[in-house]
Amino acid sequence: MKIYACSFAIAGATVVGLIYTALGVILKMYPAQALKFIGTIHMLPKLDYIKSFIKVTPQAITMGIITHTIFAFIVFWCIAMIYNLLQKLFHK
């Protein structure tokens, strides 16, 4: 079975972009609770010390969405290409 790499990458990047957007909106609306939750997940014992340095701006959210979406597109495209190559090699 062949995977269309570009379509697969667009679908994966779209999902990553939507998830990052949702997380960015939650972080913007509820910064204290979101940072506390993130600190708990990542086991950051010194979160109280760095909380004042974390700024959630629209620019930061936008750049995060763009960079994560582009990176996700590249990763999903590479996965599809490697899968197709392996299918071609071992399907003989």
VEXMARZA-504713 format. One record per residue (C-alpha): residue number from 1; residue in one letter; x, y, z. Coordinates in nm, 4 decimals. Example, Ala and Ser with C-alpha at 12.3 -4.5 7.8 and 13.67 -1.06 7.14 Angstrom:
2
 num residu       px       py       pz
   1      A   1.2300  -0.4500   0.7800
   2      S   1.3670  -0.1060   0.7140
***
This chain:
92
 num residu       px       py       pz
   1      M   0.0000   0.0000   0.0000
   2      K   0.1415   0.3357  -0.1018
   3      I   0.1068   0.6386   0.1217
   4      Y   0.0799   0.9711  -0.0553
   5      A   0.3545   1.1568   0.1269
   6      C   0.2319   1.5107   0.0699
   7      S  -0.1275   1.4360   0.1737
   8      F  -0.0088   1.2411   0.4778
   9      A   0.2231   1.5264   0.5777
  10      I  -0.0484   1.7895   0.5336
  11      A  -0.2888   1.5867   0.7489
  12      G  -0.0295   1.5352   1.0227
  13      A   0.0814   1.8991   1.0185
  14      T  -0.2813   2.0136   1.0360
  15      V  -0.3456   1.8021   1.3452
  16      V  -0.0267   1.9247   1.5138
  17      G  -0.1162   2.2854   1.4262
  18      L  -0.4666   2.2516   1.5688
  19      I  -0.3409   2.0907   1.8898
  20      Y  -0.0727   2.3582   1.9317
  21      T  -0.3327   2.6297   1.8695
  22      A  -0.5637   2.4837   2.1339
  23      L  -0.2788   2.4611   2.3840
  24      G  -0.1683   2.8169   2.3027
  25      V  -0.5196   2.9504   2.3604
  26      I  -0.5454   2.7637   2.6913
  27      L  -0.2049   2.8984   2.7970
  28      K  -0.3098   3.2529   2.7020
  29      M  -0.6464   3.2343   2.8813
  30      Y  -0.5332   3.0509   3.1951
  31      P  -0.1569   3.1097   3.2299
  32      A  -0.1180   3.0241   3.5985
  33      Q  -0.3141   2.6989   3.5829
  34      A  -0.1569   2.5927   3.2527
  35      L   0.1967   2.6595   3.3750
  36      K   0.1262   2.4722   3.6972
  37      F  -0.0058   2.1778   3.4947
  38      I   0.2904   2.1872   3.2542
  39      G   0.5305   2.2110   3.5452
  40      T   0.3675   1.9062   3.7039
  41      I   0.3926   1.7066   3.3824
  42      H   0.7560   1.7976   3.3185
  43      M   0.8462   1.7735   3.6871
  44      L   0.9825   2.1247   3.7080
  45      P   1.0450   2.1803   4.0775
  46      K   1.1698   2.5370   4.0217
  47      L   0.8678   2.6548   3.8199
  48      D   0.7962   2.9351   4.0666
  49      Y   1.1371   3.0871   3.9911
  50      I   1.0959   3.0898   3.6119
  51      K   0.7234   3.1744   3.5979
  52      S   0.7963   3.5481   3.5905
  53      F   1.0212   3.5073   3.2831
  54      I   0.7605   3.3222   3.0752
  55      K   0.5669   3.5612   2.8542
  56      V   0.2751   3.4388   2.6444
  57      T   0.2366   3.6834   2.3572
  58      P   0.0394   3.6477   2.0359
  59      Q   0.3710   3.6555   1.8480
  60      A   0.5068   3.3660   2.0523
  61      I   0.1921   3.1609   1.9952
  62      T   0.1953   3.2374   1.6202
  63      M   0.5635   3.1517   1.5796
  64      G   0.5138   2.8320   1.7777
  65      I   0.2246   2.7283   1.5563
  66      I   0.4225   2.8020   1.2396
  67      T   0.7433   2.6274   1.3466
  68      H   0.5707   2.3212   1.4920
  69      T   0.3500   2.2843   1.1846
  70      I   0.6446   2.3077   0.9446
  71      F   0.8485   2.0618   1.1499
  72      A   0.5529   1.8217   1.1723
  73      F   0.5062   1.8415   0.7941
  74      I   0.8715   1.7491   0.7384
  75      V   0.8603   1.4629   0.9892
  76      F   0.5377   1.3129   0.8515
  77      W   0.6619   1.3519   0.4931
  78      C   0.9863   1.1701   0.5814
  79      I   0.7939   0.8915   0.7548
  80      A   0.5741   0.8428   0.4478
  81      M   0.8713   0.8471   0.2105
  82      I   1.0641   0.5931   0.4193
  83      Y   0.7549   0.3729   0.4406
  84      N   0.7063   0.3877   0.0633
  85      L   1.0742   0.3117   0.0035
  86      L   1.0644   0.0116   0.2372
  87      Q   0.7432  -0.1100   0.0723
  88      K   0.9132  -0.0882  -0.2657
  89      L   1.2260  -0.2707  -0.1432
  90      F   1.0528  -0.5563   0.0380
  91      H   0.7464  -0.5965  -0.1822
  92      K   0.9414  -0.7751  -0.4574
***
